[in-house]
Amino acid sequence: MINWSAMNTKRTPEKLKKNELVQVVKLAPLVSIDLIIENSKGQALLGMRKNEPARGFWFVPGGRILKNERIQYAFERVAKDELGLKISYDKAECVGVFEHIYKTNFAKKTGFGTHYVVLAHRLKLDCDFNIISDNQHSEFVWFNKQQILKNKKVHANTRAYFKQEK
C-alpha cells in the first residue's frame, strides 16, 4: 500500500518544453483543472478561446496540472494566471471528473488531438473583481445558465458542466 502522506513533500512544478509537451499530448491524456466561477447573480464566467483546442469557443477558465504540482496549487496558479485572481482552493467545490477529447492540439500538428481528464471545480464569488485577460482568451463575459445551454459558441464541454446541475 502506498503511503501518500509520506509523499507529501513540496516539489517545484516542472513546465515542459514545447517539443516535450507535443509528445505528451500525442501519447497520453493530460490532467487539468477547470474553474466554474459564478457571481452573486448566478452567472458563470466564460472566456473566448484564442488557442487550440476549442479555439473560437466560449469556455470556462482552466489549465493543465504540471508535473510535481499538487491539485490545490494548480488550482491557485490557474486562477492567478488566467484571471489575475488570488483564490484559495479550499473555497471551491469539486463537481466531478470529466473527459474532453479534441481533434486538434495546441501546436496545430496534424494526426493527433488532445485528451484531457478534467477536475472541474465550482467557486461562488460574492464580490466584483477586475479580470486580467491572458494569452488564452480574447475576452471574458458573464453568462447565465440559459445562455450557456443555448449559445452554440459555448463549447459542448463547458455546457456539460451546466447540464448536470439540478
N, C-alpha and C positions, 0 to 999 in steps of 0.2 A: 504494500500500500504506500502511496506517495504522501509524504508529509508536506502539504502545501504551505503551512505556516513557516516551516523551516526554510522555504524557498522565497520568503517574502522580503528578500533584500532588494533595495532600490538600485536599479542599474540605469545607465544612461540609454535612452531610446536611440535606436540607430536608424537613420534615414538611408534608404538605398540609393545608389547612383541610378540614373535613368536607365541605362542598359541592364542593370540588375533587376529593376522593377519591371521592365518589359518582360524579362524571362519569368519572373514570378507570376505576372498577370497571365502569361501564356500557359503556364504549367500548373497553377494552383489557385484556389479561391483566396480572396482577401477577406480579412475580418475588419469590419468598420462599425462606426457609431453614427446613427442619425439622431438629430435633435428636433423633436417636435415641440416647438416653442409656442406657447399660447399666451395671449394677453388677457387682461381682465374682461374683455368683451367676448372671449371665447374664440377669437380669431387666431389662425396659425400663420407663422412667418414662413414665407417661401422665397427662394431666390431663383432668378433666371440664370440657368447654367450656361456658361461660356465655353466649357470644355467637354470633351467626350469622357466617359459615356454620358448620355442624357443631355447632350448639347441642345439648346433651344427649348428646353422644357423648364417649367417651374418645379422646384424640388426643395425639400427641407434641407437645412444645412447639415453637413456631415463630413466624415473623413475616415480614413483607414487608421487602424491601430498600428503603431510602429513596433518593430522588434524590441523586446525588453520593456515595453511601455504598459503599465498597469491600466486597466479599463478606466478607473477614475481619473487618472492623469490624462489619458487620451481624450476623455470627455471634456475636461477642463481646457486642454490645448485646442481642441476643435472649436469650442465656444470662443476662445480668445482669437484664434487665427481667422475664423470665418466671420465673426461678428464683432470682434473687439470687446467682448464681454468677459468679465471675471465671474464665472458661475461655479458654485460648489456642486460636486457630484451628488452629495447627499440630499440635495434639493430636488433631484429628478427621480422619476419612477420608470423602471424598465417595463416596457409594454409588450416586449416579445422579441423573438428572433425571426428574421425574415431572410429570404434569398432574393437577390437581384441578379439577373443574368442578362447581359447585354451582348449585342452582336459586334459592338465597337469597343475600342480601348483608348486610353488617354494618349497614346503615342501615334494613333491613327495608322497602325500597322495592319496589314491585311492578313486574313487567315485565322484570326482568333479574336474572341471577345473578352469580356470581363465578367467574372463571377464573384459576387460579394456574399458573405454571410454577415448580416447586419443586426446589430444590437440596437433596437430602437428605444429611445428614452423620451418621455414626455416631461415637460417642465412648464409650470404656470408662473408667469411673472406679473406682478401687480403694479409695476412701475413702468413709466415711459423711459425709453433709452434711445440713444443715437446709435445707429448701426453703421459700422465702418465697413464699407464694401471691400471685398478681397479680389484676388485674381481669378476666382472661380465663378463669380456671379456678376452680371451687369447691373442688377438692381435687386432690392428686396421689397416685398409687398405683403401686407396682411390680408389674408383670405378667410372668409367664413366657411363653414363646413360645406354648405350647399355649392358655393363657388368652386371649392376644391373638387367635389364629386362631379360637377357638370363641365368644368373647363377642360377641353381636350388638350390644352397646352400644359396642364398639370400632369406630370408623368404618372403612369399607372402605378408605379411602385410607391409614390407618395400618396396617391388616392387610397391605396390598400390600408394605410395607417388609419384612415378615417372611416372606411367601410366597416371595420371591425368594431367601431365604437357603438355603444348602445344608446 
